[in-house]
Amino acid sequence: MVDFNTAVNAYKQAAGAVSSAVASRKPMAPAASEDESFATMVTDSLQQAVQSGRQAEELSLKQISGEADLKDVVTAVANAEHTLETVVAVRDKVLSAYQEILRMPI
């Protein structure tokens, strides 16, 4: 099994190699600021996914005590489920890309 951080680092290295090769051929569009790297984007997305799950749990507890509307709870749980499915799909794609990179001949 491939570690997620290893896959992300491999992706960053491969992306750097590709972008340097492309940069030598034609000018690139303005790059995003250094603070908005791929790893930062992934970290932020995961934090949002965790927050979505926590919000669904909080609303579920409030509904049990009668403080929240059932419709809000169902919506929050559905959003958390959708976010989790998205995170899993992205993870699968990153791992697949990493495995494909490993299979490339050098």
Secondary structure, DSSP 8 states (H G I E B T S, - for coil): ---HHHHHHHHHHHHHHHHHHHHHHS-------TTS-HHHHHHHHHHHHHHHHHHHHHHHHHHHTT-S-HHHHHHHHHHHHHHHHHHHHHHHHHHHHHHHHHHS--
